[in-house]
Amino acid sequence: MTDLTIQWLGLDLRSPLVVGASPLTDDLDALKACVDAGAGAVVMHSLFEEQLVAEQMAAHHFIDSRINMDAEARSFLPESEVFEMGSGSYLKRLELLQSALDVPVIASLNGTSPGGWTQHARELENAGASAIELNLYDLVTDLSDTAATLEQRQTDVVRSVVEQVTIPVSVKLSPFYSALPAFVAGVEAAGARGLVLFNRFFQPDMNLDELELSREVVLSTNAELPLRLHGVAMLYGRTGLEMAVSGGVHSGDDAAKAILSGATAVQVVSALLAEGPKALARITEEMTRRLSGMGYDSLAEARGVLSMENAPNAQTWERLNYARLLHGWR
């Protein structure tokens, strides 16, 4: 049987299968069931920069509006630590999960610009986070914002978070970079330890009958997986960052493909939301059977075998794929 233990972000994991950021964070029993089913780690849902900044500003405005009160009136003001500043409940949840689960718990921060909000990374570390997943979910709508300014701002965010903590920081990227390898090199230079490929942006549809946006969240399918496999396979051997695949993993074969492409860890969300924790047990069994049948004794042996660096026909496949696009082949 293939040994599933790995080291990811300096953490010892009993399995590469990780519960990705999702609403499951709020269901302790479900998370415990996921761990029992074989999860190697858990990622909490994101704490958003906008939320932190807005709540901080509201607290400051509240205090400033009362600064000229007389002493008796000011005596009724709450002490400053009463204000959670947007992170208090998240920190309590993190502490609960860290004490209740016997696997690493990774906190998640969403940030789009460097600033004072990055101090919350230190709070997450102090609350027991094993690592931080920095989610660079940044939807550009400003006509003056170029690819260069966006990427510089994002690498500055990575650097500012890394400087706040001693625990490892992994960066979750979108697939929409014009030169992914170059940007990843900048992320690595900024001090990140790992990558998560890729984020799934919320994409509202339109309800023409009601003439309004439809805000239903659509679960992934394994049709989304090849984009992730291509990104990991392209970067494997060209970056020192450890990579995780996120999005489109619904079977053991999907997970095996991620490992063979070069991923160290594999995040699972939609399959869990659709099937519950039993999906993890199924994926674990299927992945183990597949890799064992291929003769791999460990994940280290399998990792990157089908990356662009190692696959015997990778360049041929790339040229063929380009030709099909160029000439409209079917």
Disulfide bonds with the S-S distance in Angstrom:
none
